[in-house]
Amino acid sequence: MSPETPCLVTDLSQVGSRYDQLVGALPEISVFYAMKCNPAPEILRALRSRGAGFEIASLGELRALQAIGVDPAGVLYSNPIKPPAHIEAAAAAGVWRFGADSPGELAKISELAPGAAVYVRLRVDDSTSHFPLSGKFGTDVEDAYHLLLLAQRLGLRPYGVTFHVGSQCESTEAWRTAIRAAGTLMEMLLADGIELEMVDLGGGFPASYVAGAPPIEEIGEIIAKEIVDLPYRPDLIAAEPGRFLVAEAGVLAAAVVGRAERGDENWLYLEVGAFHGMAEPLQIPGGWTYPMWTSRPSDDLLPYTLCGPTCDSADTFAHGVLLPGTLTVGDVVYFGSAGAYTLSYATSFNAFPPPTQVFVGS
Amino acid sequence: MSPETPCLVTDLSQVGSRYDQLVGALPEISVFYAMKCNPAPEILRALRSRGAGFEIASLGELRALQAIGVDPAGVLYSNPIKPPAHIEAAAAAGVWRFGADSPGELAKISELAPGAAVYVRLRVDDSTSHFPLSGKFGTDVEDAYHLLLLAQRLGLRPYGVTFHVGSQCESTEAWRTAIRAAGTLMEMLLADGIELEMVDLGGGFPASYVAGAPPIEEIGEIIAKEIVDLPYRPDLIAAEPGRFLVAEAGVLAAAVVGRAERGDENWLYLEVGAFHGMAEPLQIPGGWTYPMWTSRPSDDLLPYTLCGPTCDSADTFAHGVLLPGTLTVGDVVYFGSAGAYTLSYATSFNAFPPPTQVFVGS
């Protein structure tokens, strides 16, 4: 029996096997799931049962973890800028490791979570990722050095270094450069008698969409080699994968609600558009290409403009997508690799509720 | 006492006086509030008590109206492409007027709401609006003519014509051109013995942001003059304002959660960003300028990059905004004219809930 559309079907077995694949490719690394990409409790539980830790960006995310019994002491709070009340409540709950990249954030942490461990976020080259993150966050090695010294003076524990190569990073070179920058920082701190306990590789591990992605084993080899070359071996080498673990496990199913020819364009109106799961395509010029198939397979293809069910023109998310010319109202369009950053970006605009979530496997 | 941030405070008295102003400027026109821009029941009730009708884009919106006692018979269902189940249920509830702009939609309506009244949507020049809508919807006069003849053959009632000059339309000329196109269509249909009962002017009536907007009285004069020149006088002249009625009545308050200097940029991290209310700025190159002020007034201004509380770089929504240099964590930033298209686009990304809604006045 097919679930009612629109829905996101996630195969928990596949989430588990992706976790195993990641741990196999990066055996020295502790995984902290970046839950923002899909915070469904079913996924959190599946990953916890495999041994994953968690990375949070807010107190709300911590509460969702606590609700399924995760110990806050094992959680990394990596958002470099946090609301003061969230720092205080997270520390009270048992979180003891906080990311930072500015003197202001260190001041907040020292006041609201005295003695906490802090890790600085480096700005690294993320130009090879689909979703660069360095504008908003991160600092250079020199600044990071001074921040960790400041942390020490503020009574905080200069604990580690992190970076983010950008979400869906498709260049293995990016990790090499970033880990070397972390090594430079570690070297500088040694002169001050500070040995970092953690190197956190952040996220960015790519999932396969239409264009494919470099194999995780290749990324793992580069990381392993670079870690050997660090000035010393930190106690904890962490990573914060999100998309890698859940994207490919999810299929988003949306029925066709209408079709129209407008000029020489074929417009296809689906139950799901930019406001209800297909937001990432709008962030990338040229669009973001999910593998797609339909309930009415055919070799007679037409280029379609794809949009959602709302009365808003911004709810148009792809152009020139080849799908069967015979598609009609009620047919279902499937988006593969849709497990990450789809429902977590969804709204209820126009009173269309977000797609439901369905889980299979375990 | 100030409400807890983040919150959207809407003055219902101002919604009412904007309604009065609109009706004063366009006395011959029946107002159907485009509820998508802010569907809070408090606003729906305030407008209903003034005599407003409602325009919907989905069955969910109709259900929200029914929940406050609105009679579906007075509702316009203007979304030109509707899920079949929504057409059927809306018709069963008493909605009898449906927008369309394609043969496929007429086929759906004739099957699921036999005998219903239909109005066609014209594609008009919306290049002078901030949010053009014509890519996704609308057809030309010639097509519209054939659609209404087709509607008649399908047993539907060829009821009216509509258009949308684009949201936040700042050119009075746009209405002139659009009404004339409607007049041409009416003229053509007369030869077939069809007299339309409704001309629906759509939305687009502008609210005042930083840049101001042409006065509604000026728009009203142009519309009144053009209506006189129509081939005949339809029974109903409708309009679907949204933003005009509620934008200026709302103030969004968001506390500063962090600050950072990055290169020569001053970054200000607020409780509300692109995912929690400030989505419209991302739709416009150059940004969308809400009037802004703060809880720490000062003449010593700095240009800031503004972003939200999430760990996502896409959550950056304005650049070079001049605000006091002394702003610090906990200060509150206020966005004026924020009553429309803010919370209706909000997500819960990163487990930050959308701002709460607070109402004052009546």
Interface residues (C-beta under 8 A of the other chain):
Chain A: K36 P39 A57 S58 L59 G60 E61 R63 A64 S78 N79 P80 I81 K82 P83 P84 D101 S102 G104 E105 K108 R123 F131 P132 L133 S134 G135 K136 F137 T139 A255 V257 G258 R259 A260 E261 R262 W267 Y269 E271 F275 Q283 C307 P309 T310 C311 D312 S313 A314 D315 T316 V329 G330 S344 Y345 A346 T347 S348 F349 N350 A351 F352 P353
Chain B: K36 P39 A57 S58 L59 G60 E61 R63 A64 S78 N79 P80 I81 K82 P83 P84 D101 S102 G104 E105 K108 R123 F131 P132 L133 S134 G135 K136 F137 T139 A255 V257 G258 R259 A260 E261 R262 W267 Y269 E271 F275 Q283 C307 P309 T310 C311 D312 S313 A314 D315 T316 V329 G330 S344 Y345 A346 T347 S348 F349 N350 A351 F352 P353
